[in-house]
Every structure is written in C-alpha cells, then in structure tokens.
C-alpha cells in the first residue's frame, strides 16, 4: 500500500528576491563604474590618432595597432631623453625589491619581539612606531633632503630605497605585532621549554605560521613603493626617475602633438605590476586580513 506523503521542509526560495536584486544591482553598477575607465584606456591605447580624433572614445578600435605600446616602452619622451618607460621600469624594480625585502624583514622581527620578547620600554617603542605611521610624508621632506645630502646619497636610488624602507616599517610592524599576538602563545612557551632561542622560534615556528601576513605586508609595500611619485621625484635624481615620474613626464608633456594612445598605453604599463601582484596573491591578502592582520 502506498501513501502520498506531503513534502516536508522549507519551500525553495526564488533566486530573484528583492534583496538579491538590490545587492547584485549595486555590485554590477560598481563594477561598471570601475571597469569603464579601464576599458576606455585599453581601447584608446589600441587605436591610431586619426581614429581617436573621430571622438567616440567608447567604440572599439576599427584597426588594432600596438605601435602606441611600443613607443610608450621604447621611445616616448620622458623629459630631455626619449627612451620610453623601460629605464624607469628597471629603476622602479631596483627601488622596490630591496625596500620591500628589508622593511618586511625588520618589521616582522620587530613585531615578533614586541609580542614574545618584551623588553624595557617596549610599549613606549611601540607607541612611537604607531605615531610614526601617521606622520605626513611632506612634513619630513626637508629634513630627509638634508640627511641624505649629508650621507652623500641624495639624487641616487639608495636615497629612495632608504626612505621607503624607513617609512614602511611603522605600519608593517603594527601589522606583524597584531598578527603574532593572535597566534597561540602555548606554541612559543613550548618552544622556550624545549630550549629554542630567539631566531630558531622565529624562523621555524613563527614564519611558517605567518605566510598570510607576509603576503599582506609584501602587497602593501610593493604597491605603495611602485605607485610612489613624491619620493621618486624628490630624491632619485633626474637620471634615476622611477616609472611613475616618467609617466607624469609623458602625460604632461606640452611639446608636439598630444598622443592620447601613447599616454594610455604608458599608464597601463605603469599600473601593470601592482595589478599582477594583486591578482596573483589576492587570496593571501584576504587570508592575512581575516586571520588577524588588523586585530588589536
């Protein structure tokens, strides 16, 4: 004998609920708002100047050309020289790599010390670091010019590297300190009982457990240093300008015909490195933030 049992449980909800329509509508509008300028930049960089002069910036290119990209990289004028963005790219690499490595390492050791190896005056030291992360860079420009001039490195890449390393440490130390404070202290105490010292605990226990916060610190430093204009234009010297300064010189050039396609290609090339860093390590950035990067 069979019986017709009524289905139990909640009724399936419709996908197109008012709440979802509002949420997805806002997301789509926000995505279009941020993607539309990128679309215009890419399409403009692939057009020739005669097609750009027609005036329809939203139309796709009728004839794709990569000449603006080649010129932006190899022969666009960035001041008195016309060597494109290539020299500035390598200057930015020479600045970013050592500044990021040194500042992240020092900040990690400092944050680890402030949590697990407290010393006399550690709280005062942390307060000074915290205040230092909120000092406007412009306030320190003139003293830094005097200091780097006395050190005989003003107008060189070493001056920019030193300044980025110093200014990156306060906020990175805060991130590492808060992250290490969120880790179980029992691991540190057990390692101390087993006789492990400062560096052994740091490299064998703390570092393997802290890959997400290292990713956060590296992303912040790489993007901040790569996108910097102020320190590069003040301290690097005319022969060592980073990519952002050369981009400014290309876009704001007042001589000759304004080549919008070359300007757009140069802008995309300059922004490519931070975008790649975010796309490659974005999940680590989210994990680091969620795992305690901003916990106090």
JORA-V646099 format. One record per pair of residues at least 4 apart in sequence whose C-alpha atoms are under 8 Angstrom apart, sorted by sequence separation. I is the first residue (numbers start at 1). J is the second residue. D is the distance in whole Angstrom. If there is no record, write none. Layout:
i->[I | I]
j->[J | J]
d->[D | D]
This chain:
i->[16 | 17 | 18 | 19 | 20 | 21 | 22 | 23 | 24 | 25 | 26 | 27 | 28 | 29 | 30 | 31 | 32 | 33 | 34 | 35 | 36 | 37 | 38 | 39 | 40 | 41 | 42 | 43 | 47 | 48 | 49 | 50 | 51 | 52 | 66 | 67 | 68 | 69 | 70 | 71 | 72 | 77 | 78 | 83 | 85 | 86 | 87 | 88 | 89 | 90 | 91 | 92 | 93 | 94 | 95 | 96 | 97 | 98 | 99 | 100 | 101 | 102 | 103 | 104 | 105 | 106 | 107 | 108 | 109 | 110 | 111 | 112 | 113 | 114 | 118 | 121 | 122 | 123 | 124 | 125 | 126 | 127 | 128 | 129 | 130 | 131 | 135 | 136 | 137 | 140 | 141 | 142 | 143 | 144 | 145 | 146 | 147 | 148 | 149 | 153 | 155 | 156 | 157 | 158 | 159 | 160 | 161 | 162 | 163 | 164 | 165 | 166 | 168 | 169 | 170 | 171 | 172 | 173 | 174 | 175 | 176 | 177 | 178 | 179 | 181 | 184 | 185 | 186 | 187 | 188 | 189 | 190 | 191 | 192 | 196 | 197 | 198 | 199 | 200 | 201 | 202 | 203 | 204 | 205 | 206 | 207 | 210 | 211 | 212 | 213 | 214 | 215 | 216 | 217 | 218 | 219 | 220 | 221 | 222 | 223 | 224 | 228 | 229 | 230 | 231 | 232 | 233 | 236 | 237 | 241 | 242 | 243 | 244 | 245 | 246 | 247 | 248 | 249 | 254 | 259 | 260 | 261 | 262 | 263 | 264 | 265 | 266 | 267 | 268 | 269 | 271 | 272 | 273 | 274 | 275 | 276 | 277 | 278 | 281 | 282 | 283 | 284 | 285 | 286 | 287 | 288 | 289 | 15 | 16 | 47 | 52 | 70 | 71 | 77 | 78 | 112 | 113 | 114 | 148 | 149 | 153 | 154 | 191 | 192 | 196 | 200 | 201 | 202 | 203 | 231 | 232 | 233 | 236 | 241 | 253 | 277 | 288 | 289 | 76 | 77 | 78 | 148 | 153 | 236 | 75 | 76 | 77 | 78 | 44 | 74 | 75 | 76 | 114 | 233 | 74 | 75 | 76 | 114 | 145 | 232 | 51 | 73 | 74 | 191 | 232 | 51 | 73 | 74 | 148 | 72 | 73 | 74 | 114 | 233 | 251 | 44 | 71 | 72 | 73 | 188 | 232 | 250 | 43 | 47 | 43 | 46 | 47 | 48 | 229 | 43 | 47 | 228 | 229 | 247 | 40 | 43 | 44 | 47 | 48 | 226 | 227 | 40 | 43 | 46 | 47 | 187 | 226 | 46 | 247 | 46 | 48 | 247 | 45 | 46 | 45 | 247 | 45 | 180 | 244 | 243 | 180 | 179 | 133 | 179 | 133 | 176 | 132 | 133 | 175 | 130 | 129 | 130 | 129 | 175 | 129 | 130 | 227 | 129 | 172 | 226 | 226 | 223 | 222 | 168 | 219 | 219 | 164 | 95 | 99 | 103 | 107 | 111 | 115 | 219 | 94 | 95 | 98 | 99 | 102 | 103 | 106 | 107 | 110 | 111 | 114 | 108 | 111 | 112 | 95 | 96 | 99 | 100 | 103 | 104 | 107 | 108 | 111 | 112 | 115 | 91 | 95 | 99 | 103 | 107 | 111 | 115 | 215 | 219 | 110 | 111 | 104 | 108 | 112 | 163 | 216 | 103 | 107 | 108 | 111 | 215 | 216 | 215 | 160 | 213 | 116 | 160 | 212 | 213 | 216 | 211 | 212 | 215 | 216 | 214 | 160 | 212 | 213 | 159 | 160 | 212 | 213 | 159 | 211 | 212 | 157 | 155 | 156 | 157 | 212 | 155 | 156 | 213 | 154 | 155 | 156 | 154 | 155 | 154 | 155 | 157 | 156 | 155 | 112 | 145 | 109 | 104 | 182 | 179 | 104 | 179 | 182 | 104 | 178 | 179 | 178 | 179 | 178 | 179 | 176 | 178 | 100 | 175 | 178 | 175 | 100 | 100 | 96 | 97 | 96 | 96 | 95 | 96 | 92 | 91 | 91 | 92 | 91 | 92 | 88 | 90 | 91 | 88 | 89 | 88 | 89 | 87 | 88 | 87 | 88 | 85 | 88 | 85 | 85 | 79 | 78 | 78 | 79 | 78 | 79 | 77 | 78 | 77 | 76 | 79 | 85 | 89 | 76 | 72 | 71 | 72 | 68 | 69 | 72 | 73 | 68 | 72 | 69 | 68 | 69 | 52 | 52 | 49 | 49 | 49 | 48 | 47 | 45 | 46 | 44 | 45 | 44 | 45 | 45 | 45 | 44 | 45 | 42 | 41 | 42 | 41 | 42 | 41]
j->[20 | 21 | 22 | 23 | 24 | 25 | 26 | 27 | 28 | 29 | 30 | 31 | 32 | 33 | 34 | 35 | 36 | 37 | 38 | 39 | 40 | 41 | 42 | 43 | 44 | 45 | 46 | 47 | 51 | 52 | 53 | 54 | 55 | 56 | 70 | 71 | 72 | 73 | 74 | 75 | 76 | 81 | 82 | 87 | 89 | 90 | 91 | 92 | 93 | 94 | 95 | 96 | 97 | 98 | 99 | 100 | 101 | 102 | 103 | 104 | 105 | 106 | 107 | 108 | 109 | 110 | 111 | 112 | 113 | 114 | 115 | 116 | 117 | 118 | 122 | 125 | 126 | 127 | 128 | 129 | 130 | 131 | 132 | 133 | 134 | 135 | 139 | 140 | 141 | 144 | 145 | 146 | 147 | 148 | 149 | 150 | 151 | 152 | 153 | 157 | 159 | 160 | 161 | 162 | 163 | 164 | 165 | 166 | 167 | 168 | 169 | 170 | 172 | 173 | 174 | 175 | 176 | 177 | 178 | 179 | 180 | 181 | 182 | 183 | 185 | 188 | 189 | 190 | 191 | 192 | 193 | 194 | 195 | 196 | 200 | 201 | 202 | 203 | 204 | 205 | 206 | 207 | 208 | 209 | 210 | 211 | 214 | 215 | 216 | 217 | 218 | 219 | 220 | 221 | 222 | 223 | 224 | 225 | 226 | 227 | 228 | 232 | 233 | 234 | 235 | 236 | 237 | 240 | 241 | 245 | 246 | 247 | 248 | 249 | 250 | 251 | 252 | 253 | 258 | 263 | 264 | 265 | 266 | 267 | 268 | 269 | 270 | 271 | 272 | 273 | 275 | 276 | 277 | 278 | 279 | 280 | 281 | 282 | 285 | 286 | 287 | 288 | 289 | 290 | 291 | 292 | 293 | 20 | 21 | 52 | 57 | 75 | 76 | 82 | 83 | 117 | 118 | 119 | 153 | 154 | 158 | 159 | 196 | 197 | 201 | 205 | 206 | 207 | 208 | 236 | 237 | 238 | 241 | 246 | 258 | 282 | 293 | 294 | 82 | 83 | 84 | 154 | 159 | 242 | 82 | 83 | 84 | 85 | 52 | 82 | 83 | 84 | 122 | 241 | 83 | 84 | 85 | 123 | 154 | 241 | 61 | 83 | 84 | 201 | 242 | 62 | 84 | 85 | 159 | 84 | 85 | 86 | 126 | 245 | 263 | 57 | 84 | 85 | 86 | 201 | 245 | 263 | 57 | 61 | 58 | 61 | 62 | 63 | 244 | 59 | 63 | 244 | 245 | 263 | 57 | 60 | 61 | 64 | 65 | 243 | 244 | 58 | 61 | 64 | 65 | 205 | 244 | 65 | 266 | 66 | 68 | 267 | 66 | 68 | 68 | 270 | 69 | 206 | 270 | 270 | 210 | 210 | 167 | 213 | 170 | 213 | 170 | 171 | 213 | 170 | 170 | 171 | 171 | 217 | 173 | 174 | 271 | 174 | 217 | 273 | 274 | 274 | 274 | 221 | 277 | 278 | 225 | 157 | 161 | 165 | 169 | 173 | 177 | 281 | 157 | 158 | 161 | 162 | 165 | 166 | 169 | 170 | 173 | 174 | 177 | 172 | 175 | 176 | 160 | 161 | 164 | 165 | 168 | 169 | 172 | 173 | 176 | 177 | 180 | 157 | 161 | 165 | 169 | 173 | 177 | 181 | 281 | 285 | 177 | 178 | 172 | 176 | 180 | 231 | 284 | 172 | 176 | 177 | 180 | 284 | 285 | 285 | 231 | 284 | 188 | 232 | 284 | 285 | 288 | 284 | 285 | 288 | 289 | 288 | 235 | 287 | 288 | 235 | 236 | 288 | 289 | 236 | 288 | 289 | 235 | 234 | 235 | 236 | 291 | 235 | 236 | 293 | 235 | 236 | 237 | 236 | 237 | 237 | 238 | 240 | 240 | 240 | 202 | 235 | 202 | 214 | 292 | 291 | 217 | 292 | 295 | 218 | 292 | 293 | 293 | 294 | 294 | 295 | 293 | 295 | 218 | 293 | 296 | 294 | 221 | 222 | 221 | 222 | 222 | 225 | 225 | 226 | 226 | 240 | 241 | 242 | 242 | 243 | 240 | 242 | 243 | 241 | 242 | 242 | 243 | 242 | 243 | 243 | 244 | 243 | 246 | 246 | 247 | 246 | 246 | 247 | 249 | 249 | 250 | 249 | 250 | 250 | 250 | 253 | 266 | 270 | 262 | 262 | 262 | 263 | 261 | 262 | 265 | 266 | 262 | 266 | 265 | 265 | 266 | 260 | 261 | 259 | 260 | 261 | 261 | 261 | 260 | 261 | 260 | 261 | 261 | 262 | 263 | 264 | 264 | 265 | 264 | 264 | 265 | 265 | 268 | 268]
d->[6 | 6 | 6 | 6 | 6 | 6 | 6 | 6 | 6 | 6 | 6 | 6 | 6 | 6 | 6 | 6 | 6 | 8 | 7 | 6 | 6 | 6 | 6 | 6 | 6 | 6 | 6 | 7 | 6 | 6 | 6 | 7 | 8 | 7 | 6 | 6 | 6 | 6 | 6 | 5 | 5 | 6 | 6 | 7 | 6 | 7 | 6 | 6 | 6 | 6 | 6 | 6 | 6 | 7 | 6 | 6 | 6 | 6 | 6 | 6 | 6 | 6 | 6 | 6 | 6 | 6 | 6 | 6 | 6 | 6 | 6 | 6 | 5 | 5 | 6 | 6 | 6 | 6 | 6 | 6 | 6 | 6 | 6 | 6 | 7 | 7 | 7 | 7 | 7 | 6 | 6 | 6 | 6 | 6 | 6 | 6 | 6 | 6 | 6 | 8 | 7 | 7 | 6 | 6 | 6 | 6 | 6 | 6 | 6 | 6 | 6 | 8 | 6 | 6 | 6 | 6 | 6 | 6 | 6 | 6 | 6 | 6 | 6 | 7 | 8 | 8 | 6 | 6 | 6 | 6 | 6 | 6 | 6 | 5 | 6 | 6 | 6 | 6 | 6 | 5 | 5 | 5 | 7 | 6 | 6 | 7 | 6 | 6 | 6 | 6 | 6 | 6 | 6 | 6 | 6 | 6 | 6 | 6 | 6 | 6 | 6 | 7 | 6 | 6 | 6 | 5 | 7 | 5 | 6 | 6 | 7 | 6 | 6 | 6 | 6 | 6 | 6 | 6 | 8 | 6 | 6 | 6 | 6 | 6 | 6 | 6 | 6 | 6 | 6 | 8 | 6 | 6 | 6 | 6 | 6 | 6 | 6 | 5 | 6 | 6 | 6 | 6 | 6 | 6 | 6 | 7 | 5 | 7 | 6 | 7 | 7 | 8 | 5 | 4 | 7 | 7 | 6 | 8 | 5 | 5 | 6 | 6 | 5 | 7 | 6 | 8 | 6 | 6 | 7 | 7 | 8 | 8 | 6 | 7 | 8 | 8 | 6 | 6 | 5 | 6 | 7 | 5 | 6 | 8 | 5 | 6 | 6 | 8 | 7 | 8 | 4 | 4 | 6 | 7 | 5 | 4 | 7 | 8 | 7 | 6 | 8 | 8 | 4 | 7 | 6 | 8 | 5 | 7 | 6 | 5 | 5 | 6 | 8 | 6 | 6 | 7 | 7 | 6 | 5 | 7 | 7 | 7 | 8 | 5 | 8 | 6 | 8 | 8 | 6 | 8 | 7 | 7 | 6 | 8 | 6 | 6 | 8 | 6 | 7 | 8 | 6 | 6 | 6 | 5 | 6 | 8 | 8 | 5 | 6 | 6 | 8 | 7 | 8 | 7 | 6 | 7 | 7 | 8 | 7 | 6 | 8 | 8 | 7 | 7 | 5 | 7 | 6 | 5 | 8 | 6 | 5 | 7 | 8 | 8 | 8 | 7 | 8 | 8 | 6 | 8 | 7 | 5 | 7 | 7 | 7 | 7 | 7 | 7 | 5 | 5 | 5 | 5 | 6 | 8 | 8 | 8 | 7 | 7 | 7 | 7 | 7 | 7 | 6 | 7 | 7 | 8 | 8 | 7 | 7 | 7 | 6 | 7 | 6 | 7 | 6 | 6 | 5 | 6 | 7 | 8 | 5 | 5 | 6 | 4 | 4 | 6 | 7 | 8 | 8 | 8 | 7 | 6 | 6 | 8 | 7 | 8 | 7 | 8 | 7 | 6 | 5 | 6 | 6 | 8 | 8 | 7 | 5 | 7 | 6 | 8 | 6 | 7 | 7 | 8 | 6 | 6 | 5 | 6 | 6 | 4 | 7 | 7 | 8 | 8 | 8 | 8 | 7 | 5 | 8 | 5 | 5 | 6 | 6 | 5 | 6 | 7 | 4 | 8 | 8 | 6 | 7 | 8 | 8 | 7 | 8 | 8 | 6 | 7 | 7 | 5 | 8 | 7 | 7 | 5 | 6 | 8 | 7 | 7 | 7 | 6 | 7 | 5 | 6 | 7 | 6 | 6 | 8 | 8 | 6 | 6 | 8 | 6 | 6 | 6 | 7 | 5 | 5 | 6 | 7 | 8 | 7 | 6 | 7 | 4 | 5 | 8 | 4 | 8 | 8 | 6 | 6 | 7 | 7 | 8 | 5 | 7 | 6 | 5 | 8 | 8 | 5 | 6 | 7 | 8 | 7 | 8 | 8 | 6 | 7 | 7 | 6 | 6 | 6 | 7 | 5 | 5 | 5 | 6 | 7 | 8 | 8 | 7 | 8 | 7 | 7 | 6 | 7 | 7 | 7 | 4 | 5 | 6 | 8 | 5 | 7 | 5 | 7 | 5 | 7 | 7 | 8 | 8]
